[in-house]
């Protein structure tokens, strides 16, 4: 599913207000972090970024 920057802003805002987890996937450099950072700042929330490709698997799945 491809969305515009405006649609992503609306979606991120809705997910933050609902306190729902959100996974944004896209090509590098398309503005995912910038958009999310600006929305969280406008709503006075903290932003926590997780990058599963470079994280330890136990961070996401726990220990076996």
Steps between C-alpha positions, in 0.01 A plus 500: 500500500646833399399816682578868459683705761171666600332161544793376709478806724129433555562131569786562744291761682207259533720213622668720760165630628374140526827393668533224238828351378605594150742349248593721205682331213650676200810575299787679675478876482127528426426698818367238743701622797464871420122473473471292817733734688303809399166341596625383840650843568174675406309271739764543775589129505833321511615300198659157543644347184563128459694355208453120503764449229774625731347406836560191708229238429439456873394867518198422285423135573640443847711201594398154377 
